[in-house]
Amino acid sequence: MKRIKVLYLGRLEYEKALRIQEELLQLRQQDLTTDLLLLVEHPPVLTIGKSGKKNHILRVPEKVAVYEVNRGGDVTYHGPGQIVGYPIMDLTGHGKDIHTYLRKLEETFICLLQEEYQIRAGRIKNYTGVWVKEEKITAIGVAVKKWVTMHGFAFNVNTRLEDFTWIIPCGIQDKGVTSLQKLLGRPLDMDRVRRQVVDYFCRIFSLKPEPVTRGDLWKLLSTAGLMEQAE
């Protein structure tokens, strides 16, 4: 079974996480590292994908940054209580099919929600992501460069849903957002849910997780001059 390095970066500013992704993308393209899965929580931030429209941002609170990025999709929000995952994976070893990759990301959360929490989640035609009825619980937006992935998913666990009123999420006006906390009526242990995300991700992609530390990441990135960003 193929291995994937898994690293939880903790709470990290979006810009720093983006720089780390960009460097790891190059290292993976050059086959200087194996596949990786970065997990992170961000301070409140808004991002706009390649097909995004700025008028889908309704307001920007003070100290909340907005980034235009190269992933697919429209406007989304990241913030505390949300598990954000950035797989840096070479799809030549995973079927070399972007559509299949997206469906597997969705399947990760559909299975997790059903098997761990008895929540029936699924897909909605023409929309990427995972939905519980008409409300999105996992947003997905990716970029693929020379068959290596970056960006990824954002799973609402204990997320402040009122922060989504700053935007029209993913540019979809007639549907809402939800979180695991809202559906279950209680806050969740983030460490436990993170472990579940890793377990289901690796199961769906037929991978064996290999936990790595920040020190391992610093060592990997030191040749690219990103030691400071990883700290």
N, C-alpha and C positions, 0 to 999 in steps of 0.2 A: 504493500500500500504506500502511495506517495505521501510525503510529509509536507506540512505547511507550518512555518514559524508563526506563532501567535504572541502578540505583545499588547498589553493594556497600557496605554500612555497616560491614563488618568485624565484630569481636567487640563486641557491644553487649548490655547488660542487657535482659532481656525487657520490663520496665516502660517503659523509654525507647522501645523499638521500638513498643510498643503505643500510646504517646501519639502518636508520629509517624504511625502508621497512622490513628489516629482523626482527627487534623487533616487529613491528606491525603484521607481519606474525605470530609470536609466540603467541601474545596476541589474535589474531583472532582464531587461532587453539584452544586456551584454552577457547574461547567464553568470553573473558574479554573485548571485544569491538565489536561493530557492523561492518558491511562492511564500508570500507573507499575508497575514491578516492583522491589521492594526485596529484596535478598539479604543475609543476615546469618548469623552464627554466634552462638549464645547461650552464656553460662556455664550450667552445669547448672541446670535449672529444670523444674518440673512445672506443667502447666496442665490445667484441667478445663473441658470444654465444657458446653453447656446440658443435655445428657442424661447428664452424668457422675455417677458415684456416688463419694462420698468414701471408701467402704470399698474401692475399687479402688486406693487408695494404701496400700501395705503398710508403708512406712516413709519418713520424710523425714530424710535426713542433715542434719547441722548445716550452716548457711549456704545450704541449698537452699530457695528460695522456692517457694510454691504460689500460683497465680493462678486464680481463677474468671473465665472469659471468655465472650464471647457467640457463639463459634463453635459449629458443630455438633460432635457427637461426644462422646467420653468423656475419659478421662485419657490424656495423652501426656507424653513426655519430650523436652526439647531440650537439646543439649549440644555441646561442641566436636567437630569432625569431621563435623558434620551441616550440610547446606546447607538453610537455611530460606528459603522464598520467600513474600513477601507481595504478590500482585498487587492493585493498587488500580485496578480496571477498571470502566468503565460498560458493563454488559451490554446496554444498548439498542443498542450498536454491535456486539454479538457474539451476535446471535440471541435475546437476552432470554429465555434458558432456563437455569435453574440446573442441571438435570440434564445438559444438553449441556456446560455449563462444567465440571462435575466430571469428566465422561468425557474431556474434552480435557486436563485436568490429568493424569489417569491416563495418557492416550495419550502425553503428553510423555515420561514415564519408561519406558513400555513400549518405545517406539521407541528412546530413547537407550540403554537397556540392551542391546537386541537388536543395534542397528547399530554401536555403539561397542565393546561388550564381549562380544558373542555370548552374552548371558545371556537366556534365555527367561523373561520376566516376564508377568504378566497380572492379571486380576481374579478375585475370588472372589465368588460370588453373595451378595447381601445385605450385603456389607461394602465400604465405600469404601476406596480406597487401591490400592497396587500391590504385588503379591506374587510371590515366587519360591517356587514350590510352596506350602508351608503357612506361609511366613515373610514378614512384611511388611518391605518395604525403603523404601517411601515412604508416610508417613501424610498424609492430606488432611482438613482441616477448615476450613470457610469460614463467613463471615457475609455476607449481602447486604442492604444498606440502601438503599432507593430505587433499586434495581438497580445499586448500586455495591458491589463486593466488597472484603472485607478478610480477614485471616488467610490461609491458603493451604496450603502443603505443607512437609514435612520429609523430606529425602532422606538416608538413612544412607550416608555415604561411609566415613569413618574413625571412625565413632562408637564410643564405649565401650559395647558391648552389655550389659556387666554392670550398667550403671546402670539398665537396664530392669527389673531385679529389684526395684526400688523400687516398681513398680506392676504392675497387670494391664493391659498396654497396650491402650488403646481398649476396655477392659472385656471383651476376648476371652480366655478362659482356655485354650482348646484349640489355640491357634496361637502361633507364635513371632515373633521379629524377626531380621532379618539386616542385613548391610551390604555395600557393594561390596568393602571390604577383606577381609571374611570369605570372600566368594565367590571372589575372585581370589587370596587368599593373600598379599596385599602391600598396603602403604599406597598411596594414590593422591595425586597432586598436586591439591590442592584448587582452585587457580586454574584449572587445565585443566578439571576437572570442572564448575566454575562456568560457564565459557565454554560448555561443552557444554549445560548446563541452559538457558542463555539462548538458544542457537542452536535447540534443539529446541522450547522453549516458543514462540519466535517463529514457527517453521515451522508448528507445529500450529495456532496462532491467527492465522496469516497477518498477522504484524506485522513491522515493521522496527525493530530495536533502536536506541535513541539513548542512548549512554552519557552520564551526567551525573555531576557531582562533588558532594562534600559541600557545597561552597560554593554550588552551584546549589540544593541542598536547603535550606540555611540561608536563602538569599534568599527562596525560596518560602514557608518557614515563618515568616519574621520577622514578617509581618503578623498571624500567629496567636499570637505570643509564645512560640514553641517553639524559638527559636534555641539556648537553653541545652541542651535535651534532645538536639538533633542533634549537638552537639559531642562 
